[in-house]
Amino acid sequence: MSVNEPGGRIHSTDPFAVPDSAKSAVRRLRGRFAAPVTIWTTPGPGGLTVSSTVVADGDPGRILGLIDEESDFWDAAEAAGRFAVVPLTPADRQLADRFAGLMPSPGGLFAAGEWQQTPFGPVPAGAASWAGCRLSSSRECGWALLVEGVIETITVDGAPRPLVHYRGRYAELA
């Protein structure tokens, strides 16, 4: 039943979802990879939900992510030269949606919840893990911008279950 049908109920499915048959083969393949859901924040402040994130061990360690170069986050990160990356947990679904622009954020992205201010950007108060990064490089990569940061500080506390993105939906690891 749709909103226009008697009773005025909302769709049980996403009316904006693109059917698999209309997606490119690359997009369908990407959907078969489970990806961590993170938020990237920067002084300014700016923020964005990012599920295309890779951590590269080394000396120094690095974080890479695919970012929308037209996002407010990228403008602020490029100006600041630094950013924070926070892996999210299943309890952070609304936070992920807010930073992805899928949920309203009256007063701005950082108006709800409690935030710890860091030199790299705001971090949710009580976040078990996060990394503070110095912007190292960026280049076009497909329809996104491949952003690389050098990890300058890390907080790792506990081992909460991650929130993952798989085939267009959030999922939890058992």
C-alpha positions as CSV (number, residue, x, y, z in Angstrom):
1,M,0.0,0.0,0.0
2,S,1.4,3.4,-0.9
3,V,0.8,6.9,0.6
4,N,-1.7,7.5,-2.2
5,E,-3.8,4.4,-1.4
6,P,-6.7,4.4,1.0
7,G,-5.4,4.4,4.6
8,G,-2.4,6.6,3.6
9,R,0.3,4.1,4.7
10,I,3.9,4.6,3.8
11,H,5.8,2.1,1.6
12,S,7.3,-0.9,3.2
13,T,10.2,-0.7,0.7
14,D,12.4,2.3,-0.3
15,P,10.6,4.0,-3.2
16,F,13.9,5.6,-4.3
17,A,15.9,2.3,-4.4
18,V,17.3,1.5,-7.8
19,P,16.5,-2.1,-8.8
20,D,19.4,-4.4,-9.4
21,S,18.6,-4.7,-13.1
22,A,19.1,-0.9,-13.5
23,K,22.5,-0.8,-11.6
24,S,25.9,-1.0,-13.3
25,A,27.8,-4.3,-12.9
26,V,30.4,-2.4,-10.9
27,R,27.7,-1.1,-8.4
28,R,26.3,-4.6,-8.1
29,L,29.7,-6.0,-7.4
30,R,30.4,-3.3,-4.8
31,G,27.2,-4.2,-3.1
32,R,28.5,-7.7,-2.5
33,F,31.4,-6.4,-0.4
34,A,30.6,-5.8,3.3
35,A,32.0,-2.4,4.3
36,P,32.6,-0.8,7.6
37,V,30.3,2.2,8.3
38,T,32.4,5.2,9.6
39,I,31.9,8.9,10.0
40,W,34.6,11.3,9.0
41,T,34.7,14.7,10.8
42,T,36.8,17.7,10.5
43,P,37.3,21.1,12.2
44,G,34.9,23.6,10.7
45,P,33.1,21.4,11.6
46,G,32.1,19.1,8.8
47,G,31.2,15.5,8.6
48,L,30.2,12.6,6.3
49,T,29.3,9.0,6.5
50,V,31.8,6.9,4.6
51,S,31.7,3.1,4.0
52,S,34.6,3.0,1.5
53,T,37.3,3.1,4.1
54,V,40.6,1.1,4.3
55,V,43.2,1.2,7.1
56,A,46.8,0.5,5.9
57,D,49.3,-0.6,8.5
58,G,52.8,0.8,8.2
59,D,55.1,3.5,9.6
60,P,53.2,5.7,9.5
61,G,49.8,4.1,9.3
62,R,47.3,5.5,6.8
63,I,43.6,5.7,6.2
64,L,42.1,5.9,2.7
65,G,38.5,6.6,1.8
66,L,36.3,7.5,-1.1
67,I,34.7,10.9,-0.5
68,D,32.2,13.0,-2.4
69,E,34.3,15.9,-3.5
70,E,31.2,18.1,-3.6
71,S,30.5,17.4,0.1
72,D,30.7,20.1,2.8
73,F,33.0,17.6,4.6
74,W,35.6,17.7,1.8
75,D,35.6,21.5,1.6
76,A,36.2,21.7,5.4
77,A,38.8,18.9,5.5
78,E,40.8,20.4,2.6
79,A,40.8,23.7,4.4
80,A,41.8,22.2,7.8
81,G,44.3,19.7,6.4
82,R,43.1,17.1,9.0
83,F,40.2,14.9,9.9
84,A,39.0,12.2,12.4
85,V,37.6,8.8,11.4
86,V,35.2,7.0,13.8
87,P,34.0,3.4,13.2
88,L,30.4,3.1,14.1
89,T,28.5,0.4,16.0
90,P,24.9,-0.9,15.5
91,A,23.8,1.7,18.1
92,D,24.9,4.4,15.7
93,R,22.5,3.8,12.8
94,Q,20.8,7.2,13.2
95,L,24.1,9.0,13.4
96,A,25.2,7.3,10.2
97,D,21.9,8.3,8.5
98,R,22.3,11.9,9.7
99,F,25.8,12.2,8.4
100,A,24.8,10.6,5.1
101,G,22.1,13.2,4.7
102,L,19.3,10.6,4.9
103,M,17.9,12.0,8.2
104,P,17.1,15.6,9.1
105,S,19.6,17.3,11.3
106,P,18.0,20.5,12.7
107,G,20.7,22.8,14.0
108,G,23.4,21.0,12.0
109,L,25.1,17.6,12.1
110,F,26.7,18.1,15.5
111,A,23.6,19.6,17.3
112,A,22.4,16.2,18.6
113,G,24.3,14.0,20.9
114,E,27.5,14.8,22.9
115,W,30.8,15.5,21.1
116,Q,34.4,15.5,22.2
117,Q,36.3,18.3,20.5
118,T,39.7,17.2,19.1
119,P,42.2,18.9,16.9
120,F,41.1,16.6,14.1
121,G,37.4,17.2,14.3
122,P,34.5,16.4,16.7
123,V,34.3,12.8,17.9
124,P,31.1,11.3,19.5
125,A,31.6,11.4,23.3
126,G,32.3,7.8,24.4
127,A,33.5,6.6,21.0
128,A,35.5,3.4,21.7
129,S,37.8,3.9,18.7
130,W,38.8,6.7,16.4
131,A,41.8,8.0,14.5
132,G,43.1,11.5,14.0
133,C,44.6,12.0,10.6
134,R,46.6,14.6,8.7
135,L,45.5,15.0,5.1
136,S,48.2,13.6,2.9
137,S,46.7,13.4,-0.7
138,S,43.6,13.2,-2.8
139,R,42.9,12.3,-6.4
140,E,40.0,11.4,-8.6
141,C,39.0,7.8,-8.4
142,G,35.9,6.7,-10.3
143,W,33.1,9.1,-9.4
144,A,34.7,9.9,-6.0
145,L,37.8,11.4,-4.5
146,L,40.3,9.0,-3.0
147,V,41.5,10.7,0.1
148,E,44.6,9.5,2.0
149,G,45.4,10.5,5.6
150,V,48.4,9.8,7.8
151,I,47.3,8.6,11.2
152,E,48.7,10.8,13.9
153,T,46.7,9.6,16.9
154,I,44.6,6.5,17.6
155,T,42.2,5.6,20.4
156,V,41.2,1.9,20.5
157,D,39.2,0.8,23.5
158,G,37.3,-2.4,23.7
159,A,36.0,-4.4,20.8
160,P,32.4,-3.3,20.0
161,R,30.7,-4.9,17.1
162,P,30.9,-2.9,14.0
163,L,28.1,-1.5,11.9
164,V,28.6,-2.7,8.3
165,H,26.9,-1.8,5.0
166,Y,26.0,-4.7,2.7
167,R,23.8,-4.7,-0.4
168,G,22.4,-1.2,0.4
169,R,21.5,-1.9,4.0
170,Y,23.1,-1.8,7.4
171,A,24.0,-5.1,8.9
172,E,25.6,-6.4,12.1
173,L,28.2,-9.1,12.6
174,A,27.1,-11.9,14.9
